[in-house]
Amino acid sequence: MHVLRGSESRLGLLPSFHVRLGPARRADCILDNGSPPQVELRCDRYARVAGQELTVHLVHGHASRVPDPSDATGDPVGPRLRAGHSWQVGRIACRATAASVRCHDRHTGHGFRMRAHHLRLF
């Protein structure tokens, strides 16, 4: 298994990656390791069709969908996380498949699985 650790984004020194979710969709994920104990992973899913885009946060060990993701970057950030590869920074771990990305907080086990047309929080 290939693991990317702490890859920096073009937005500054924030660890980040992007992943393909299918031919017309991708997700960009950025980790903001702010004031402890807050660890926030933000993933924005982009689509060619408006209204199918979404944002999910993983904060304080729990995942939630953001109702109105109006401040997404729009451009791919960080390196591409390819199918079968993982990305890990501190307590946050993500793994890509050919059509999804699964991220979770390693301390709580809570997280999400994002696909082109589906989001599951756990």
Secondary structure, DSSP 8 states (H G I E B T S, - for coil): --EEES-B-TTSS-BEEEEEEETTEEEEEEEE--STT--EEEEEEEESSTTS-EEEEEETTEEEEES-------S--SSB--TT-EEEETTEEEEE-SSEEEEEETTT--EEEEESS-EEE-
